[in-house]
């Protein structure tokens, strides 16, 4: 379990680094003046969100809840966590339209990632079932 926690944490940090690199590249290209402490704060926030999303995938590990319930819980906790970070570091200004815009962007991004993972695991499920079916058919032959 500890190895899995470390693995998911590192994956989350990897995603955070990629997104932070993209953001810093945009800042550099636009020649936007910024301080090291500001970059540090945004990088820390990005890493925190990366670790959260890496670890929050454990919600999908249990079999007690339906897939829909797990998705609703994950989405709700994720959006709450995101807005706490986003408001605290200034990614989303307090205002009706910025909040609506960021909410729509969050929903679209979440939906794309969620759909991608769902399709990947559905394909994996079909593949595993086919392999099991072949194995069972081969074991029945004399």
Residue pairs with C-beta under 8 A, 6 or more apart in sequence:
5 55
8 54
8 55
8 57
8 58
9 51
9 54
9 55
10 54
11 54
12 49
12 50
12 51
12 52
12 53
12 54
12 55
13 47
13 50
13 51
13 54
14 50
15 50
15 53
15 54
16 43
16 46
16 47
16 49
16 50
16 51
17 46
17 47
17 50
19 46
19 50
20 42
20 43
20 46
20 47
23 42
23 46
24 39
27 34
41 89
42 89
42 91
45 85
45 86
45 88
45 89
45 91
48 85
49 81
49 82
49 85
52 78
52 81
53 78
56 74
56 77
56 78
59 70
59 73
59 74
59 77
60 67
60 70
60 74
62 70
65 73
71 114
75 110
78 110
79 103
79 106
79 110
82 106
83 92
85 91
86 92
86 102
87 94
91 102
92 98
92 99
92 102
